[in-house]
Every structure is written in C-alpha cells, then in structure tokens.
C-alpha cells in the first residue's frame, strides 16, 4: 500500500496526461489512474489558449478522478527546458546546529544560498537548485552530507530558472480547471527519474526524451542533474515531412508514420495506399519511400542531439552513454539508427519507465509516459521531504525550489 498519493500532469504537444499514484514500500510506483486527452491550446510546451487548455486539463483530471475514485486537488507539473535558463552556482554557510551536525535544514540553507547568489535573469524565477557536489570543511566529493559533522558546508549546484510568464500561464490554466500547482519540475529531470538507473546517473548519462513538439535533453553526473537543453526536431516534424513530401493531410501522414514507419531499413518491399487531398485522391506509395523520408529527419535529430551533448562539454564523461525515451523513440529502427550515428564511446539504449506497478502500471510503463511518471516520482519525493522538514525547519516556497538528489531517487 502506498504511503502517500499524488497527481502529476504532463502538458505535452500531442497529449495531456494525468497520472495518479504513490510509492510502495519497495520503491515501486503504484499507478492508480492514468488519463490521456488530446492536447489543445498548447504548442511547444507553451500555453497559447488558456481557456481551451484549461478545459482539456479539466477533462483529463476528471477522467483520472473517476479511475482512482478520489478527488484531485493539486498536481505536480513538468515544464519544458525550452523555457528555462540554467547556470552553475556555489553556496557556502557556517553550520549553526548546536553540535555542528549537518541536518536537512542546514542542507536546505546552503542550497538556498546557492540560489541567492545566482544572477537570475529578468522575467525568470528559480525552479530548481540541484546539488552536484557538497564540501564539508574542505572535504569535497560528498553526495549527501546529512548526519556528518562540520563547521562549514559548501555546495556546487545547478540552478534552473523558468520563464515566469510561462509558469504563470500554466498556473492560470490550472486555476481555471479548479486545481492547484503543488510543484514544478523541469522536464529532463522528470524523464531521467523515470528511465535512468541510479548507476547510470552516477557514472554519467544523457537522457533524451523525444516527444511530439520537442526533444528534451538532460545530462546526469554523480547522481545529479548537470545540464539541460532542447532540440526542436521531434515527432511532429517527422509527421510534417511525410505530409509535405507525399502531399497528404497531417492525420494521414501520422497514420502512415505510425503504421508503416521505419527509420532504419533500406530494403523494404511493398506498397501501401495513401489518402491524399480531394476526391478519389488515393495513391500508392512504397514503404521504402516512407522510410527514407523518416530516416532523413531522424538522422538530423541524432546529429543535433550529439551536438548538444558535445556543447555541454560532458560528452567524454558519459560512461553510460545515452538513454532515449518518449513516444517517438518507439518508431521501428530508432535504436538501430542511433547506434549507427552515435560514436562508440556513447552507447545507446531505449528506456521505458521502470518499477511501475498497479492497475495502470503496464500502460504507464510506455516510453511516451516517461515524463508523467518522472514528474509523479519527483512530486512524491518532494512531498515526503517537505513533511520530514516540518520538524526540522521552515517549509516555505524555498523548499519547492530546492529539489535535488539528497536521497535515493530511484528504486534500483
């Protein structure tokens, strides 16, 4: 039985997904409800029409409430890194406990200090201050200093700032849907928590979530988030290529992509019927031609992802390589093409949300729900941390900003 129950919402380019669940005693995510509705009023992770987006959110939440037989008040939300900025920061404090033992409150103070010394761009606000390395009395390389003794506590941190207007628009949609925002997590962190293992995060891994409107990249080292980025090439562009080149409606292009799509094969046989514009505009197209269209754009996607990984300057530190997830990664031949494009020192694999159980566990374990699963995991972790800190120190807005890897995030 789960100790805590929470709800997460993934406001994506093609769908709005609401996931309700909790963490059981073994660290597995019990998916009690999972609702999906088409995304409207949203593009590239931004709200374009508050009324329409709010109505879609309201519908998705109502469906999840019906499945879980309970009422959802607040939700945890993921935000695209497209609308964030980030910088490395350093915080330093004197330990003020009576016996100089470092507790969660002192850890919170040093993370807050790292956020305070960050130059926050106008129109942005801090949404994450994630630790990369703690230093106690000059001793570095400490992942979790809680329980240690020391006089001076320092932290190297990765500070993520979100575009305030985007956050306010999302919040307004939730208000219109009669819901509250319990917390905000940057999308690459959420996806990483869903599909990467603890070991991969420790030794270095890039998690690449290929969605509908964008591809989110998160780089993890020493158990923490070190870099985030976004590439504009994603599933919608693959669909658009098929629609433009074959001159068919987008829905038909999506059908051809999902049913016959293959981005790797070079010797496909046979033809399929495509439905074009106008009366009696049906025509034959070879499966190989569809494959060639999709392959060209997917190769471009991989090249841009590789450029972003190199741009981070951490490419040589990614011992675990690259984990791809997201709905578009399910297309046939995706992994084989990635293996062909990426250099040998960056091994690649496909990732699905792990350790998900419950009535909706099988569905939630699909790569297209990685962001929703990770957002829920993050939300449950933050909820538990805030309850723990209730006896240690204040639990104001800062605690929602100080998300990080102070405790074990992953079930294995």
Secondary structure, 3 states (H helix, E strand, C coil): CCCCCEEEEEECCCEEEEEEEEECCCCCEEEEEEEEEECCCEECCEECCHHHHHHHHHHHHHHHHHHHCCCCCEEEEEECHHHEEEEEEEEEEECCCCCCECCHHHHHHHHHHHHHCCCCCCCEEEEEEEEEEEEECCEEEECCCCCCECCEEEEEEEEEEEEHHHHHHHHHHHHHCCCEEEEEEEHHHHHHHHHCCHHHHHHCEEEEEECCCCEEEEEEECCEEEEEEEECCCHHHHHHHHHHHHCECHHHHHHHHHHHCECCCCCCCCEEEEEECCCCCEEEEEHHHHHHHHHHHHHHHHHHHHHHHHHCCCHHHCCCCEEEECHHHHCECHHHHHHHHCCCCCCEEECCCCCEECCCHHHHCCHHHHHHHHHHHHHHHHHHHHHHHCCCCCCCHHHHHCCCCCCCCCCC
